[in-house]
Amino acid sequence: MSQVELKSVTKRFKTKTLGLVTAVQNFNLTIREGECFSFLGPSGCGKTTTLRMIAGFEDLSDGEIWLGETPVSVKAKNLYVLPENRGLGMVFQAFAVWPHLSVFENVAFPLQVRSESRSEIEKKVKEALRQTNLSGLEWVYPSDLSGGQQQRIALARAIVTSPRVLLLDEPLSNLDPKLREIMRFEIKELQRKYNFTIIYVTHDQAEAMALSDRMLVMDMGVIMQVDTPQNMYNNPINQFVFGFLGLSNFLTVEWADGKVYPVGKKDNPLDCAIPAGFPERRAVMALRPNEIELVTEGGLRTAIKQRIFLGDFIEYRVQVGETELRIQSIRDQGFRVGDNCGLKFSRIKWYSAKKDKSDEERERRKII
């Protein structure tokens, strides 16, 4: 059963510097009940704007938003349901806890707005604090707590009303890496206990993959791909998605004299061919750093430019024509800076080499 549905949702902003900008364009998406669904994309791509429209903090320019079988925003009919009447919980990036209220008072606030009885408020707040590991801190003030504990206050306040959908807008970005990992598992555990639907906004691909049943990658207000984390990582629909999900190498190559050469390096052809039917004489090879093998003999010849020990693996940097490639190996193969080596490639993805004019526009949109 669908829990959240967006139908042809569009949002336009008028800005002083950019004029009229379409932040979200013709967004069609269905999120299933009980699903953890992540919005992933660079700054300014429209993911937070989309979340705010679902929450009701932003109105639509066009389209419709439904929660289950209930419309909450329909622009053509001027239908708009207030945020407090949508039955949603929300956790913000900056925690948004009130410093002048105790932990108990922070969490109780949405119940007080609903005019629930004192006994119900006490029961529900204590349960929310227990589920977020805040029991015993009821009358402590946020300023006396760590960042992780303040984030737990925000989570407890979001779940205390038993929402159908929990919206999280980059909730872990202000925490240190170790605490972020702990909180990921706590969020998933809360979902298991309460069985709510989660919509999670992030620019961190590792976070999205760890949490999501499905996710989307968006760019400049447009959905690029919707899939499970594993399918999207293994089968990215375009070069943008490939580059956004994990570390990547892009090597531009060209077809000449029946062979494939890296651009800027015509002395050593690649042991591969551009796929049959590829419409251009140039193409981009996309590879992960762990999909390139360093060999002593054969392969595409180059030399080690850098060697970096990173604990679980060793990263090498090599120059191939105009491009620097990153290679990661879990074992030390004995190569040192300056050593000659060969490269062998596996699991190549092929994309068009035509110039993408989107980078400049992405930089402009970061102010949105």
Summary of the structure (lengths in Angstrom):
residues: 368
radius of gyration: 24.7
end to end distance: 33.2
largest distance: 82.0
contacts: 1131
relative contact order: 0.13
helix: 28%
strand: 35%
